[in-house]
């Protein structure tokens, strides 16, 4: 069997200013895709599994970028130009796609659906693939693909495995002649990322139900949490069945339970000042302070100063925080010791924080992931590059300043810079849920705090224009 394969991965935060340009994407074309074979990404897993199935893969293009602002239209057009020539040929048996599912461009609110629409003008072969649990799944995606399998865990420790599940189902389709279709139900719910961890309800119960529903005829049941920071008509929770039978009753049952448990997904966080006041005196063991309003994995710039300001204001000792600010790194390398740190990426932040700092080290930021099953691995493979880094201290606080924003999903971020995060009293992470795989084993306690920022759990504050929440 000949399988055409392509990847398009971006989680788009539409409430941030600016554009994600072509230069922001890691792009591999044609034979370059083989460099991913066997790594920790879904693409790497599928390319490896293809050998077992005896598939002949037709690699086209793989575009990946960190979660960030609205994507420039020319990115979509360039991606299409890269895959269309191969897709226009009639010399393959199926298509396999590695997607995110919450990608938005300047003029296209449903990028994945649009790519599927264009593919369907060229071919009628089965289209299978994998997507992120935080997709905003559209009716167009459900109608035009045969079987897309979502991640089932948040933190996303199973991205590679979800890709393999989808590949095995494609093999089933090709060897048996059975061809599933997708049924979609949108229950009219919208949860912030902090409410979508699969270790807790509502997602825990829904995922258990989904696995119980799967059968010989119901090939895969997807619980899709949605990505609430993308303003589209399909933003929100959805359920997607890949099935050869009718799955209406199962989808309706999931919708009923989701409404019953919905209040558990509506998370609100106490203010940073309120939480830090309760930490005096600082208790034993590592306290992890989680700042979802500057959640890098949700597209935030990772340079918010709200929590850093609070740490300084409350005099919290033996603490550390990571801030993305390439300008400050350059200034420190040039000899500056007073910098205007952070506060450059979001209008919701109080702005740059002027600090006099002690320079501890300047380092290269490339590190090998310690956890090859983390969500960071699903995004980048086995290695991540934070760019040039500076380590400074101010008022007893260690500040790791990176040139590239780095989702806090792997402790190698700290260890590669010589920082033993396990021995700290407090560490601040700019995340919502996906950090937990890395930090749960070393945390004595984990506390979520509210600060100004674009990924606040308070969705009522977001100026939606396209959102259609109706059962």
Buried (B, 14 or more C-beta within 10 A) or exposed (E): BEBBBBBBBBBBBBBBEEBBBBEBBEBBEEEEBEBBBBBBBBBBBBBBBBEEBEBEBBBBBBBBBBBBBBBBBBBBEBBBEBBBEBBEEEEBBBBBBBBBBBBBBEEBBBBBBBBBBBBBEBBEBBBBBBBBBBBBBBBBBBBBBBBBBBBBBBBBBBBBBBBBBBBBBBBBBBEEEEEBBBBBBBBBBBBBBBBBBBEBBBBBBBBEBBEEBBEEEBBBBBBBBBBBBBBBBBBBBBBBBBBBBEBEEBBEBBBEBBBEBBEBBBBEBEEBBEBBEEBEEBEEEBBBBBBBBBBBBBBBBBBBBBBBBBBBEBEBEBBBBBBBBBBBBBBBEEEEEEBBBBBBBBEBBEEBBEBEBEBBEBBEBEBEBBBBBBBBBBBBBBEBBBBBBBBBBBBEBBBBBBBBBBBBBBBBBBBBBEBEBBEBBBBBBBBBBBBBBBBEEBBEEBBBBBBBBBBBBEBEEBEBEEBEBEE
